[in-house]
Amino acid sequence: MKSIFFSGRRYLARLACLIFVLCLAFLPAAPAHCAEPQDSATPAAGASGSVRSAVFLKDGNVISGEILKNKNGNIIIDNLFQVVTIPSDKIERIEKLNNISEAFSAKNPQYFTGTADTAPVFMKTAPPPRLFNLTSARPAPIENLVERYEDGVVQIKTPSGSGSGFIISDEGHILTNCHVIENETEISVTIFEKTRQEFNQVKLDNIKIIALNPFYDLALLKIEDKLNKPFVKCYFAATSHAKKGETVFAIGNPYGLTRSISQGIIADSERYVSGLIYIQTTAPINAGNSGGPLFNMNGEVIGVINMAYFLADGIGFGIPLNYVYDFLANVEAYSFNKDNPNSGYMYNKPPRRTSF
């Protein structure tokens, strides 16, 4: 028995050596490009996700994100929403970002205020500064934030229903959802004025539609009435990045209950729904909240409430600032024209083919 035991051990040792040699023989060689030197302005492929770069294109556009690979000058970059390949002949230069806001400030320094952790993903032009007021505030108790900004949230009414919106400029520009005013031109806005002695609801009927984007579900209105008091406006966060688990709250008018507050957390900061990325929140969202702001605990707007699952509790969605930024930056392209049937209308999808 003992001799058989040792023979078996020698057999197993030889078999292990044979398997090791075969593994070495068939092991694939390391790719040649791994040894190639990288340009000083371009991070190596496979670098940490915290390393981001700004790719400046010859046509004036800027794309920021994590560079995954540099293949013969062609850049493969992850810009958060998708992986994009940029041909070398389209690239003017590449700059590594120590702070991601540098892509924005380098392209449009006159519009940048505050310190941002995340710049808009795709930047062609900057929004007019009066429409995109940034802030970088410190956390505060929710009751203080509500008292400070609730007068900037308005109720929007049309013959077909009502929703919410919020003032974003000193001139009375209001951001809301496209579906709140879709196919309507008779619009009224109720603003709320609170003083130490009294509380007033002021209904305004002279409302102008500035721009609509049915795909993003965003609309820009403007109060044409002249008021004695300045508008209370809401400020956008200097960073477009929302973190999972972050505490948020919404102000809106669910079922006509004006200036209602609901609080929750961010359940998912990048929820894919019907071709777009949304912020998913557990803050209760109901009919009438649409178009209202979603605040973080600094009192900064990080999204625009636009939909919820009504058969489930605590599943609401907000439009992230990347889309808001694009909408306001290209407001002329989305401008409303009552004589243009393509302006402000959403068409039904064509039926699917049943045979091929």
C-alpha positions in Angstrom: 0.0 0.0 0.0 2.8 2.4 0.8 4.6 1.9 -2.5 1.3 2.5 -4.4 0.8 5.6 -2.4 4.2 7.1 -3.4 3.7 6.1 -7.0 0.3 7.9 -7.0 2.0 11.0 -5.6 4.7 11.0 -8.3 2.0 10.6 -10.9 0.0 13.6 -9.6 3.1 15.7 -9.5 4.0 14.9 -13.1 0.4 15.6 -14.2 0.4 19.0 -12.4 3.7 20.0 -14.2 2.3 18.9 -17.6 -0.8 21.1 -17.0 1.3 24.1 -16.0 3.5 23.8 -19.1 0.4 23.5 -21.4 -1.1 26.7 -19.7 2.1 28.6 -20.4 2.1 27.5 -24.0 -1.4 28.6 -24.7 -1.4 31.8 -22.6 -2.2 34.8 -24.9 0.5 37.4 -25.3 0.0 40.8 -23.7 -1.3 43.3 -26.3 1.4 45.4 -27.9 -0.4 48.7 -27.2 0.0 48.2 -23.5 3.7 49.1 -23.8 3.1 52.2 -26.0 3.8 55.5 -24.3 0.8 57.6 -23.7 0.6 61.3 -24.5 1.1 63.5 -21.4 -2.4 65.0 -21.8 -4.1 61.7 -22.1 -4.6 59.3 -19.2 -3.7 55.6 -19.9 -6.4 53.3 -20.9 -7.9 51.5 -18.0 -7.0 54.3 -15.6 -9.1 55.0 -12.5 -12.6 56.3 -13.1 -11.7 59.4 -11.2 -9.3 60.5 -14.0 -11.3 62.5 -16.5 -10.3 64.6 -19.5 -11.8 67.2 -21.8 -11.5 66.6 -25.5 -11.7 69.9 -27.4 -13.0 69.4 -31.0 -12.1 71.5 -34.0 -15.7 72.5 -34.5 -15.7 74.2 -31.0 -17.5 71.4 -29.1 -16.1 69.9 -25.9 -16.7 66.4 -24.6 -15.6 65.4 -21.1 -15.4 62.0 -19.6 -13.1 59.1 -18.9 -10.8 58.1 -21.8 -10.9 54.4 -22.1 -8.5 53.9 -25.0 -6.2 55.9 -27.3 -6.0 53.9 -30.5 -3.7 55.5 -33.1 -5.0 58.9 -32.1 -8.7 57.9 -32.1 -10.1 58.5 -28.7 -12.7 56.2 -27.1 -14.3 58.1 -24.2 -17.0 57.3 -21.7 -19.1 60.5 -21.3 -21.3 59.0 -18.6 -24.3 58.3 -20.8 -22.5 56.4 -23.6 -19.2 55.4 -25.0 -18.1 57.6 -27.9 -15.3 57.1 -30.5 -13.8 60.4 -31.6 -11.7 60.3 -34.8 -8.2 61.9 -34.5 -8.8 64.4 -37.3 -11.7 65.9 -35.3 -9.6 66.5 -32.2 -8.0 69.8 -31.5 -6.5 69.0 -28.2 -7.0 67.0 -25.0 -6.6 68.3 -21.5 -6.6 66.3 -18.3 -9.0 67.7 -15.7 -8.0 68.0 -12.0 -11.5 69.4 -11.4 -14.1 68.4 -13.9 -15.5 71.9 -13.9 -12.4 73.0 -15.7 -13.9 71.8 -19.0 -16.8 74.3 -18.6 -14.7 77.2 -17.2 -12.1 76.8 -20.0 -14.7 76.9 -22.7 -17.0 79.5 -21.1 -15.2 81.3 -18.3 -17.6 84.2 -18.2 -20.5 81.9 -17.3 -18.9 79.8 -14.6 -19.5 80.6 -10.9 -18.8 78.4 -7.9 -17.0 75.1 -7.8 -18.5 72.1 -9.5 -17.6 68.4 -9.1 -19.2 67.5 -12.5 -19.4 69.6 -15.6 -22.1 69.1 -18.2 -21.3 66.1 -20.4 -21.7 67.8 -23.7 -21.1 71.5 -24.1 -21.5 73.5 -27.3 -22.7 76.9 -25.9 -23.5 78.2 -22.4 -27.0 79.1 -21.3 -27.7 82.8 -20.9 -26.6 83.6 -17.4 -29.9 85.0 -16.5 -31.5 81.6 -17.1 -28.9 79.4 -15.4 -28.1 80.8 -12.0 -25.6 78.5 -10.2 -24.9 78.3 -6.5 -22.8 76.3 -4.2 -24.3 76.4 -0.7 -23.8 74.6 2.6 -26.3 72.0 4.0 -29.1 73.5 6.1 -32.1 72.2 7.9 -35.0 71.4 5.6 -37.3 73.9 7.3 -34.9 76.7 6.6 -34.5 75.7 3.0 -38.3 75.5 2.5 -38.8 78.9 4.0 -36.1 80.4 1.7 -37.2 78.9 -1.6 -40.9 77.8 -1.4 -42.0 81.2 -2.8 -40.0 80.5 -5.9 -42.3 77.5 -6.7 -45.5 78.3 -8.6 -48.7 76.6 -9.6 -49.4 76.4 -13.3 -53.0 76.0 -14.6 -54.4 75.3 -18.0 -57.9 74.3 -19.2 -56.8 70.7 -19.1 -55.1 70.5 -15.7 -52.5 71.9 -13.4 -48.9 71.3 -12.4 -45.9 73.0 -10.9 -43.0 75.1 -12.0 -40.2 77.3 -10.5 -38.8 80.7 -11.2 -35.2 80.7 -12.4 -34.6 84.4 -13.3 -35.1 87.9 -12.1 -37.2 88.5 -15.3 -39.7 85.9 -14.3 -38.7 82.9 -16.4 -40.3 79.7 -15.2 -39.1 76.1 -15.8 -41.7 73.4 -15.9 -42.6 70.2 -17.8 -43.7 70.2 -21.4 -46.6 67.9 -20.6 -48.0 70.4 -18.1 -48.8 72.9 -20.8 -48.8 70.6 -23.9 -51.2 71.7 -26.6 -52.3 74.7 -24.5 -51.9 78.4 -24.9 -54.2 79.6 -22.2 -51.9 79.5 -19.2 -52.1 81.1 -15.8 -49.5 81.1 -13.0 -50.2 81.5 -9.3 -47.2 82.9 -7.3 -47.1 83.0 -3.5 -46.1 86.0 -1.5 -45.4 85.7 2.2 -44.8 88.5 4.6 -44.7 88.7 8.3 -48.3 89.9 8.4 -50.0 88.1 5.6 -49.8 85.5 2.9 -51.1 86.3 -0.7 -51.7 84.1 -3.8 -51.4 86.2 -6.9 -52.8 84.8 -10.1 -51.1 86.0 -13.3 -52.6 85.5 -16.7 -50.1 87.2 -19.0 -47.8 84.2 -19.5 -45.6 83.7 -22.6 -44.4 80.4 -23.9 -40.7 80.8 -24.7 -39.6 77.2 -25.6 -40.7 73.6 -25.5 -38.8 70.3 -25.8 -41.2 67.3 -25.7 -38.3 64.8 -25.8 -36.8 66.1 -22.6 -40.3 67.1 -21.3 -39.2 70.6 -20.5 -40.8 74.0 -21.1 -39.8 77.5 -20.5 -42.4 80.2 -19.7 -42.1 83.9 -18.8 -44.3 86.1 -16.7 -45.1 89.2 -18.6 -47.0 90.9 -15.8 -45.1 93.7 -14.0 -44.9 93.1 -10.2 -43.9 95.5 -7.5 -41.7 93.0 -5.7 -38.8 91.0 -7.1 -39.2 87.4 -7.9 -37.9 84.7 -5.5 -35.9 82.5 -7.8 -34.4 79.0 -7.3 -30.8 78.2 -8.0 -29.3 75.3 -9.8 -26.6 73.2 -8.2 -23.1 73.9 -9.4 -22.6 70.1 -9.9 -24.8 68.0 -12.1 -23.9 64.8 -10.2 -26.5 63.4 -7.8 -25.4 60.7 -5.4 -27.3 57.5 -4.4 -28.6 57.8 -0.9 -28.5 61.5 -0.9 -31.4 63.2 0.9 -33.6 65.3 -1.3 -37.0 67.0 -1.1 -39.6 68.3 -3.6 -41.9 71.3 -3.5 -45.0 71.2 -5.6 -48.8 71.3 -5.9 -50.0 67.7 -5.8 -53.8 67.5 -6.5 -53.9 71.3 -6.1 -52.5 71.2 -2.6 -50.2 74.2 -3.0 -46.6 74.2 -1.9 -46.6 70.7 -0.5 -43.2 69.3 0.7 -42.1 65.7 0.3 -38.8 64.2 1.3 -36.9 61.1 0.4 -33.5 60.0 -0.9 -32.0 59.4 -4.4 -32.7 55.7 -5.1 -30.7 55.8 -8.4 -28.9 58.7 -10.0 -28.8 57.1 -13.5 -32.1 55.3 -14.1 -32.7 54.5 -17.8 -36.3 55.0 -18.8 -37.5 55.2 -22.5 -34.2 56.3 -23.9 -33.2 58.9 -21.3 -31.5 59.0 -17.9 -33.5 60.1 -14.9 -32.9 60.7 -11.2 -35.0 58.1 -9.3 -36.2 59.3 -5.9 -38.2 57.9 -3.0 -39.8 61.3 -2.3 -43.6 60.9 -2.8 -44.6 62.3 -6.2 -48.2 62.8 -7.2 -50.2 64.4 -10.0 -49.6 68.1 -9.8 -45.9 67.7 -8.7 -44.9 67.7 -12.4 -42.6 70.5 -13.3 -41.6 71.3 -9.7 -38.0 71.4 -8.4 -36.1 68.6 -6.7 -33.7 70.1 -4.1 -30.7 68.7 -2.3 -30.1 69.6 1.3 -28.1 72.6 0.2 -31.2 74.1 -1.2 -29.9 73.6 -4.8 -32.1 72.3 -7.6 -30.6 69.1 -8.9 -33.6 68.0 -11.1 -37.1 68.7 -12.4 -39.8 66.4 -11.2 -41.7 64.9 -14.2 -43.2 61.5 -13.5 -43.9 58.7 -11.0 -45.2 55.1 -10.9 -48.7 55.6 -9.5 -49.2 51.9 -8.8 -46.2 51.9 -6.5 -45.0 53.9 -3.5 -41.8 55.9 -3.5 -40.9 55.6 -7.1 -40.6 59.0 -8.7 -38.3 60.5 -11.3 -36.7 63.8 -12.0 -35.0 65.2 -15.1 -31.2 65.7 -14.4 -29.4 69.0 -14.9 -27.5 67.7 -18.0 -30.8 67.8 -20.0 -31.9 71.1 -18.3 -28.5 72.6 -19.3 -28.9 71.5 -22.9 -32.4 72.8 -23.1 -31.5 76.3 -21.7 -28.3 76.5 -23.7 -30.2 75.9 -27.0 -33.4 77.7 -26.0 -33.6 79.4 -29.4 -33.6 76.0 -31.2 -36.6 74.9 -29.0 -38.4 78.3 -29.2 -42.2 78.1 -29.4 -43.9 79.1 -32.6 -47.7 78.8 -32.5 -47.7 78.6 -36.4 -45.3 75.7 -36.5 -47.1 72.4 -36.0 -43.9 70.7 -34.9 -43.5 73.1 -31.9 -44.8 71.7 -28.7 -46.5 68.6 -30.0 -45.8 65.0 -29.3 -46.8 62.5 -31.9 -47.9 58.9 -31.3 -45.4 56.2 -32.2 -46.1 54.4 -35.4 -47.5 50.8 -35.1 -44.9 48.1 -35.2 -44.6 45.9 -38.2 -46.3 42.5 -37.8 -44.5 40.8 -40.7 -41.2 41.2 -42.5 
